[in-house]
Amino acid sequence: MVEVYEGAVDKGLEGVVACTTGVSSIVDATLCYRGYTIEDLAANASFEEVVWLLWNNEKPTAAQVDGLKTQLKEHFKLSDSTKSFLNTLPVKDVHPMAWLRTAVSALSLWDDKSQDLSPEAQREVGLKLLAKVPSLIAFFHRKREGKDFVDPNPEKTMAWNFLWMLNGTEPSDEAVKVFDTCLTLHADHELNCSAFSTRVTASSLSDLYSAITSGIGSLKGPLHGGANTEVMRMLFEIDDPAKAPAWVENALANKVKIMGFGHRVYKNGDPRAKILKSMSKSLSENTGNGKWYEISDIIEQAVVSQKGLLPNVDFYSATVYYSMGIPMDLFTPIFAMSRTSGWLAHAFEQYANNRIYRPRGEWVGKSSQTWA
Ligand code: COA
């Protein structure tokens, strides 16, 4: 008789504490990065300051954040060899996250530090990854539109550069501010699915490119980062505010998951959704997209009253990005662009205090089989 391993199964690891972390915390409806609330950071910190905070566990001085900006600027550009490779990848009818996952993975082949896990090399590779993801997304989008890549401006921030590289026109100060806040809001979120994937890969002492590629693969799914694009699809499908309540009722009756609602950890609301909701309201109204905000608000009321579920980060980020003119299939890559900062903080933390993740599975297959 073959022995069978048995143990309590926590499906989806709900409530399992898998590691210690000092990167970000969620207590009730309060999200903090390194002890600072998300409301405080969204209102007062730039994305580059948040990156410094996540990576160094302290608020940066002006000189420190300038130093980080200078280092990031050195890596914004894509080399000619990287561009030649990227030009061989298909861009028509491909999932932008699948393209991004492939491109990020490929970057390691031009990085002679990619296999070096010393703390100095980790930081250098992390800077390259964070700086290059926006350039990759813009490269992808412009190529599929038949447009040339626009080189980043080393004098500008990541938010400014992304909008510049995407559209080829200088963004307004207001657009840069909104986008910078969105980057801050999405930067980290404790042990979510993609941060866990990143840490699991890092825990085998694999390299940072592998770890971030794992994170991108996990974020891609509609139950995680892919939900923001699906929210916009849902709004287009509903199209008319008057139809929204019946649409929700029908979806819930048929056990269809409504994208942008529910959360494994937050049961009293996602604090990021509250911030994004007010951004969505003013942006949508100011850009002639009020209808999409109106439908969103009606959906929220219907889902809350019929199912008791509250919106998560993906629900109102959809209308924020849409009002900024960002193509809806880039919403998830933009999430990845921001979250790369948090994934890197988690990978650094994992390497610094590592033990390989190796849980068990409860056997439910056949036993005592014989081959011959
Ligand atoms: N729409 C409708 N019902 C939902 C729902 C949603 N968005 N999210 C959860 N539920 C329901 C489930 O059907 C289940 O109902 P039941 O008990 O009647 O069967 C119950 O709420 C628990 O949901 P469950 O899927 O077990 O929760 P989870 O913790 O495993 O999953 C999410 C969390 C986020 C994956 C889930 O809420 C979801 O799929 N949301 C939509 C996708 C999304 O917005 N993802 C982004 C997350 S930031």
Residues whose N, C-alpha, C, O or C-beta is under 5 A from the ligand:
A	BS01	COA	P222 L223 H224 A227 V256 K257 I258 M259 G260 F261 G262 H263 R264 N312 V313 D314
